[in-house]
Amino acid sequence: MKSQLLLWILVSVSLADIPDTWTVNPQDYQYNYTITAQLTINSDVISDTSKVLAAFMNGQCRGISEFSDSESGWMSFLVVHSNSLGPITFQYYDREEDVVHIIEEAIAFTPSGSVGNPDDPFVLNGAGLNQSPVANAGVDQSIGEGYTVYLDGSESYDPNNNVLGYSWSNNAGIELPNPNIASPFFTAPLVDQDEQYLFFLQVTDGTFISEIDTVFITIEYRLSVYSHYLPKEYSLLQNYPNPFNPITTLGYNLPEYSHVNISIYDMLGNKVKTLISQDQDVGYQSIIWDATNDYGYPVSAGVYLYQLQANGVTRTKKMVLLK
């Protein structure tokens, strides 16, 4: 009993510095599969105790093992636990870099099965290991109230050249028309004095999410000097691009603080989507429509009406959606 407790303590200490989601309880599973493996990166065999190998089935961690030196070289002795058949996939964690890599190779689980041995280990090829993407929220900006602010996450990148997804947020409650593109924009709100807002950007390659990068946007108080640049009347601008597929921008101008409703209608007068229904400050505003209805489903090609209602004023224009 003491020896088992000591073994458990040693294993817990050695595997303490791993991702939180890498946990497995062997008592939950009836069968096991033994893997004696080497990991190679660019033909070089991993020979470092800071590396940890994990096996997964159905998205759950089913086995964890460090790499250790043996008479036959550096390898991992990994036991995979399961109650059913299925593919085994692998991930590798580098403690020094604090990065998890995905290994694209997979093998099939069979109860009480095994693959590899110290003289002929199963080789996992890490040449295509995935690395986390890096978010870049751009440089700090200063801009006058009522003007359009363009955020810039275009310098974000993925080391494996995967397509990135973007997620912008901020600490000021500013609603971005489309926070899931590289470079969204918004109209700077009116302020009584210079105000500094913090915007956050994270990117994902579909597997890993980057660390947060931040950018400061300073909104400068300019109303007393630049009031003649602000809108003098309510107006609804022609959407751009037009025709479009599937995204277009609708611009509109507010000469005063207003409760704004912007809705999309088909040519029969049926409401398709409410884009906005909220109070907004004076200024040059815009919002994006992605050709979906209120339920999030894509709409068919055709001619649509978009309508601005604010403080008893109504403005309507047509636009054309292509497919």
C-alpha positions in Angstrom: 0.0 0.0 0.0 2.8 2.4 0.8 4.6 1.6 -2.4 1.4 2.3 -4.4 0.9 5.6 -2.6 4.5 6.6 -3.3 4.2 5.7 -7.0 1.0 7.8 -7.2 2.8 10.8 -5.6 5.8 10.5 -8.0 3.5 10.3 -11.0 1.5 13.3 -9.8 4.6 15.4 -9.3 6.2 14.5 -12.6 3.0 15.2 -14.5 1.9 18.2 -12.6 2.9 20.7 -15.2 0.6 19.8 -18.0 -2.6 21.3 -19.5 -5.6 21.2 -17.2 -7.7 19.2 -19.6 -5.1 16.4 -19.7 -6.6 14.2 -17.0 -7.5 10.5 -17.1 -8.7 8.0 -14.4 -7.8 4.4 -15.4 -10.5 3.1 -13.1 -13.1 4.5 -15.4 -12.1 2.1 -18.2 -12.2 -1.6 -18.7 -9.5 -2.0 -21.4 -6.1 -0.7 -22.2 -3.7 -0.4 -25.1 0.0 -0.1 -24.7 2.2 2.1 -26.9 6.0 2.2 -27.0 6.7 5.3 -29.1 9.3 7.7 -30.3 8.5 11.2 -31.4 10.5 12.7 -34.3 10.6 16.3 -35.4 12.3 16.8 -38.7 13.8 13.4 -38.4 15.3 14.2 -35.0 14.2 12.0 -32.1 12.8 13.8 -29.1 15.2 13.5 -26.2 13.9 15.9 -23.6 12.1 15.2 -20.3 10.2 18.5 -20.7 8.0 16.9 -23.4 4.8 15.1 -22.6 2.8 12.8 -24.9 -0.9 12.3 -24.5 -3.4 10.0 -26.2 -7.0 11.0 -27.0 -10.2 9.2 -28.0 -13.5 11.0 -28.7 -11.8 14.3 -27.7 -11.0 12.9 -24.2 -7.6 12.4 -22.7 -7.0 8.6 -22.3 -3.3 8.4 -21.5 -0.3 10.5 -20.5 3.4 9.8 -20.5 6.7 11.6 -20.5 9.7 10.7 -22.7 12.5 8.9 -20.9 15.9 7.5 -21.7 16.2 3.8 -22.1 18.8 1.4 -23.4 17.2 1.6 -26.8 17.0 5.4 -26.8 14.5 8.1 -25.8 10.8 7.0 -26.0 7.4 7.2 -24.3 5.7 4.2 -22.6 2.1 5.1 -23.0 -1.0 3.2 -21.7 -4.3 4.2 -23.4 -7.6 3.4 -21.6 -11.0 2.9 -23.2 -14.3 1.0 -23.0 -14.8 0.7 -26.7 -13.0 0.5 -30.1 -12.0 3.7 -31.9 -9.2 5.8 -33.3 -6.4 7.0 -31.0 -5.0 10.5 -31.7 -2.0 12.2 -30.1 -0.9 15.6 -28.8 2.4 16.7 -27.5 3.0 19.4 -24.8 6.3 21.4 -24.6 6.6 22.6 -21.0 9.4 25.1 -21.9 7.4 26.8 -24.6 4.0 26.1 -22.9 2.6 25.0 -26.3 0.4 22.1 -27.2 1.0 20.5 -30.6 -1.3 18.2 -32.5 0.1 15.1 -34.2 -2.0 14.2 -37.2 -1.2 10.5 -37.0 -3.8 8.1 -35.5 -4.0 4.4 -34.8 -6.9 2.0 -33.9 -7.6 1.0 -30.3 -8.0 -2.8 -29.6 -8.6 -4.2 -26.1 -5.4 -5.5 -24.5 -3.5 -4.6 -27.7 -0.1 -3.0 -28.2 2.1 -1.4 -30.7 5.9 -0.9 -30.7 8.5 -2.2 -28.3 11.9 -0.9 -27.0 13.8 -2.4 -29.9 11.2 -1.3 -32.6 9.2 1.6 -31.2 6.2 3.0 -32.9 7.3 6.3 -34.6 5.1 9.4 -34.4 6.1 11.9 -37.0 6.0 15.4 -35.5 7.1 17.2 -38.7 3.6 18.6 -39.2 3.0 19.6 -35.5 0.5 22.4 -35.1 1.4 25.5 -33.2 -0.9 28.1 -31.6 -1.7 31.2 -33.7 -0.6 34.7 -32.6 -2.9 37.6 -32.3 -1.8 41.2 -33.2 -4.3 43.9 -32.4 -2.3 46.6 -34.2 -0.9 49.9 -32.9 -2.6 52.3 -30.4 -4.8 55.0 -32.1 -6.1 58.5 -31.3 -9.2 59.7 -33.2 -11.8 62.4 -32.8 -15.4 61.7 -31.6 -17.9 61.0 -34.4 -15.2 59.6 -36.7 -14.8 56.0 -38.0 -12.3 53.9 -36.1 -10.7 51.1 -38.0 -9.2 48.3 -35.9 -6.5 46.3 -37.5 -5.8 42.6 -36.7 -4.3 41.9 -40.2 -0.8 41.3 -38.7 -2.1 38.2 -36.7 -0.6 35.0 -38.1 -0.6 31.2 -37.8 2.8 29.5 -37.9 1.2 26.6 -39.9 -0.5 29.0 -42.3 -4.0 27.9 -41.3 -6.9 30.2 -41.9 -7.6 32.3 -38.9 -10.9 33.2 -37.2 -11.1 36.5 -35.3 -12.8 37.7 -32.1 -12.7 41.3 -31.0 -14.1 42.7 -27.7 -13.6 45.8 -25.6 -14.0 47.2 -22.1 -16.4 50.0 -23.0 -19.5 48.1 -24.2 -18.9 49.4 -27.8 -20.8 47.2 -30.2 -18.8 46.3 -33.3 -20.9 45.7 -36.5 -18.8 42.6 -37.2 -16.3 41.6 -34.4 -15.3 38.4 -36.2 -13.2 39.8 -39.1 -9.6 41.0 -39.1 -10.3 44.7 -39.4 -13.8 45.8 -38.0 -14.8 49.4 -37.7 -17.1 51.5 -35.6 -18.0 55.1 -35.1 -16.3 56.8 -32.2 -18.8 57.8 -29.5 -19.2 61.3 -28.3 -17.3 62.1 -25.1 -17.1 65.0 -22.6 -13.3 64.6 -22.4 -10.6 62.5 -23.9 -11.5 58.8 -23.2 -9.2 55.8 -23.6 -10.8 52.4 -24.4 -9.1 49.0 -24.4 -9.8 46.5 -27.2 -9.0 42.8 -27.1 -8.2 40.4 -29.9 -8.0 36.6 -30.0 -7.5 34.5 -33.1 -8.0 30.8 -33.6 -6.9 28.3 -36.2 -9.9 26.0 -35.5 -7.9 24.0 -32.9 -6.0 26.4 -30.7 -6.9 29.9 -29.5 -4.2 32.5 -29.2 -3.4 34.6 -26.2 -5.1 37.9 -26.0 -3.5 41.0 -27.6 -4.7 44.5 -26.8 -4.8 47.9 -28.4 -5.7 51.3 -26.8 -8.1 53.5 -28.7 -8.2 57.1 -27.5 -11.4 59.1 -28.4 -10.5 62.8 -28.4 -13.1 65.4 -27.4 -13.5 67.7 -30.5 -17.2 68.6 -30.6 -16.7 72.3 -29.8 -14.1 72.6 -32.6 -15.4 70.2 -35.2 -19.2 70.4 -34.7 -19.6 71.7 -38.3 -18.4 68.3 -39.6 -21.2 66.4 -37.9 -24.4 65.5 -39.9 -27.0 68.2 -40.2 -29.9 65.8 -41.1 -31.0 62.2 -41.0 -29.8 60.3 -44.1 -29.5 56.7 -45.3 -26.7 56.0 -47.7 -26.6 53.5 -50.5 -25.2 50.2 -49.3 -21.7 49.2 -50.4 -21.0 47.1 -52.3 -24.2 46.8 -54.3 -24.9 44.3 -55.7 -23.3 42.2 -53.0 -22.7 38.6 -51.9 -23.0 38.0 -49.0 -21.8 41.0 -47.0 -22.6 44.7 -47.4 -22.3 47.8 -45.3 -25.2 50.2 -44.7 -24.2 53.8 -43.8 -26.5 56.3 -42.1 -26.1 59.7 -40.5 -27.6 61.0 -37.3 -27.8 64.7 -36.5 -28.8 64.1 -32.9 -28.9 61.5 -30.2 -31.6 59.1 -31.4 -33.3 55.8 -30.9 -32.4 54.0 -34.2 -34.2 51.1 -35.9 -32.7 49.6 -39.1 -34.6 46.7 -40.6 -34.4 44.6 -43.8 -37.6 43.8 -45.8 -38.3 41.7 -48.9 -40.2 43.2 -51.8 -43.5 42.0 -50.4 -43.0 44.0 -47.3 -42.2 41.1 -45.0 -39.6 41.9 -42.4 -36.5 39.8 -42.9 -34.2 41.0 -40.2 -33.8 43.7 -37.5 -30.2 44.9 -37.7 -30.3 47.4 -34.9 -32.8 48.8 -32.4 -31.0 51.0 -29.8 -30.0 54.5 -28.8 -27.1 56.0 -30.7 -25.1 59.2 -30.6 -24.9 61.9 -33.2 -22.5 61.0 -36.0 -21.7 59.0 -39.1 -22.8 55.4 -38.4 -22.7 52.1 -40.3 -23.7 48.5 -39.9 -23.1 45.3 -41.8 -25.7 42.9 -43.1 -24.5 39.3 -43.9 -27.6 38.3 -45.9 -29.1 36.3 -43.0 -32.6 36.6 -41.4 -33.5 37.0 -37.8 -33.0 33.2 -37.3 -29.5 33.3 -38.7 -30.3 31.5 -41.9 -29.1 32.8 -45.3 -31.8 34.5 -47.4 -32.3 34.0 -51.1 -31.0 36.2 -53.9 -33.1 39.2 -54.9 -34.0 42.8 -54.3 -34.4 43.9 -50.6 -35.4 47.1 -48.9 -33.5 48.5 -45.9 -35.1 51.1 -43.7 -33.9 53.7 -41.2 -36.3 54.9 -38.5 -35.1 57.5 -36.0 -37.0 60.2 -34.0 -40.0 60.0 -36.4 -37.9 60.1 -39.5 -38.0 57.2 -42.0 -35.6 56.6 -44.9 -35.7 53.6 -47.3 -33.4 52.3 -50.0 -33.1 49.2 -52.2 -30.2 46.8 -52.5 -29.5 43.7 -54.6 -28.2 40.4 -53.2 -26.5 38.0 -55.7 -25.8 34.3 -55.2 
